[in-house]
Amino acid sequence: MADDHETTWDEFRQAVNMTPAALRKHLDSEESRQVGQKKGGGESTGHAMGRRILEIKDKKKADLTDDDYAAMKKVVGYVHRHLKQGGDARKDPESPWRLSLMNWGHDPHKD
């Protein structure tokens, strides 16, 4: 299990390329709240996961739980799948594709 957690930690750190401050600023924006799949008209799945990412990033690695690692795996999977999409939206900094990825902690326009 320790090796699996180490792999997840490494993949999460690569997938989430936004700083906590940048992610917080993005999540506070109206654009962030407007994108993503919403259940029952409430908060989108990605917006909620962005808040979860901030909780994880605020913890020490030694304090991460199995639930945290499960969330981290979900983030990695989403980011990898979403990066394969985008098409022409990749060029637009305000595209829902980019804004949605940013809800999940990944800015595809960041080097």
Backbone torsions as a table, in degrees:
resi	resn	phi	psi	omega
1	MET	NA	-34.7	-178.7
2	ALA	-62.4	-41.5	178.2
3	ASP	-63.7	-40.8	178.9
4	ASP	-62.7	-42.4	178.3
5	HIS	-65.0	-38.8	179.9
6	GLU	-65.0	-42.3	177.6
7	THR	-63.4	-45.3	179.4
8	THR	-61.3	-43.6	178.4
9	TRP	-56.9	-48.8	-178.6
10	ASP	-63.8	-44.9	-179.5
11	GLU	-65.7	-38.6	178.5
12	PHE	-63.8	-44.5	-179.5
13	ARG	-63.8	-31.3	177.1
14	GLN	-76.7	-40.2	-176.7
15	ALA	-71.2	-40.6	-178.5
16	VAL	-91.4	96.1	-175.5
17	ASN	-101.7	7.1	177.7
18	MET	-98.0	143.1	175.5
19	THR	-71.6	158.3	175.6
20	PRO	-55.2	-40.0	-179.7
21	ALA	-63.9	-43.5	179.8
22	ALA	-66.7	-39.7	178.8
23	LEU	-66.7	-43.3	177.3
24	ARG	-58.6	-46.0	179.8
25	LYS	-60.5	-44.1	179.0
26	HIS	-63.0	-46.7	-178.0
27	LEU	-63.6	-25.6	178.3
28	ASP	-79.6	-9.4	-176.5
29	SER	-83.3	153.0	176.6
30	GLU	-64.5	-36.7	179.7
31	GLU	-60.5	-39.0	179.2
32	SER	-63.5	-40.3	-177.6
33	ARG	-73.2	-20.4	-175.3
34	GLN	-85.2	-17.6	-175.8
35	VAL	-102.9	158.6	174.3
36	GLY	100.2	166.4	-179.0
37	GLN	-79.4	126.3	-178.6
38	LYS	-114.9	135.7	176.0
39	LYS	-96.4	117.8	177.6
40	GLY	68.2	22.7	176.9
41	GLY	79.0	4.9	-179.2
42	GLY	-89.0	-145.6	-178.9
43	GLU	-70.4	140.6	178.8
44	SER	-70.2	156.9	178.4
45	THR	-58.3	-43.8	-178.8
46	GLY	-67.1	-38.2	179.0
47	HIS	-64.4	-43.3	177.3
48	ALA	-62.9	-39.5	179.6
49	MET	-68.3	-33.4	175.8
50	GLY	-59.1	-42.1	177.0
51	ARG	-64.8	-37.5	178.6
52	ARG	-65.7	-40.0	177.4
53	ILE	-58.8	-42.4	178.6
54	LEU	-62.3	-39.4	176.7
55	GLU	-61.0	-44.2	-179.5
56	ILE	-64.6	-44.6	-178.1
57	LYS	-67.5	-22.2	178.1
58	ASP	-79.4	-11.8	-178.8
59	LYS	-91.3	156.7	169.5
60	LYS	-77.3	147.2	-178.6
61	LYS	-54.1	-40.6	-178.3
62	ALA	-65.7	-19.6	-178.1
63	ASP	-95.1	-0.1	-179.6
64	LEU	-69.4	139.9	-179.1
65	THR	-100.4	172.2	175.4
66	ASP	-60.9	-35.7	176.3
67	ASP	-63.8	-38.8	176.8
68	ASP	-62.1	-46.1	-179.9
69	TYR	-64.6	-35.4	175.9
70	ALA	-63.7	-42.2	177.4
71	ALA	-64.7	-40.2	179.2
72	MET	-61.8	-41.7	177.5
73	LYS	-62.6	-39.9	178.7
74	LYS	-62.5	-42.2	178.4
75	VAL	-61.5	-48.5	-179.1
76	VAL	-59.0	-46.2	179.8
77	GLY	-61.6	-45.0	-179.9
78	TYR	-62.2	-49.0	-177.5
79	VAL	-60.0	-45.9	-179.7
80	HIS	-62.1	-43.3	179.1
81	ARG	-65.8	-45.7	-175.3
82	HIS	-67.3	-33.5	179.3
83	LEU	-66.0	-22.9	178.3
84	LYS	-77.1	-11.3	180.0
85	GLN	-102.5	-166.3	171.8
86	GLY	114.2	-46.8	-179.9
87	GLY	51.2	-132.4	-179.2
88	ASP	-65.2	-21.7	179.6
89	ALA	-62.1	-21.2	179.7
90	ARG	-58.7	-27.0	-176.9
91	LYS	-84.5	-17.9	-174.0
92	ASP	-96.5	113.5	-178.5
93	PRO	-66.0	-16.0	180.0
94	GLU	-107.4	13.6	-178.1
95	SER	-68.3	146.4	175.1
96	PRO	-56.6	-31.5	178.8
97	TRP	-59.5	-50.2	-179.9
98	ARG	-67.7	-45.8	-177.8
99	LEU	-61.3	-37.3	177.6
100	SER	-66.1	-44.7	176.9
101	LEU	-59.6	-38.9	-179.9
102	MET	-65.7	-32.0	174.6
103	ASN	-59.3	-29.9	-179.7
104	TRP	-92.8	11.7	173.5
105	GLY	88.3	7.2	-178.5
106	HIS	-120.2	121.9	175.3
107	ASP	-103.2	108.1	-178.0
108	PRO	-67.9	-12.6	178.1
109	HIS	-93.3	0.0	179.2
110	LYS	-89.2	134.5	179.2
111	ASP	-79.4	NA	NA
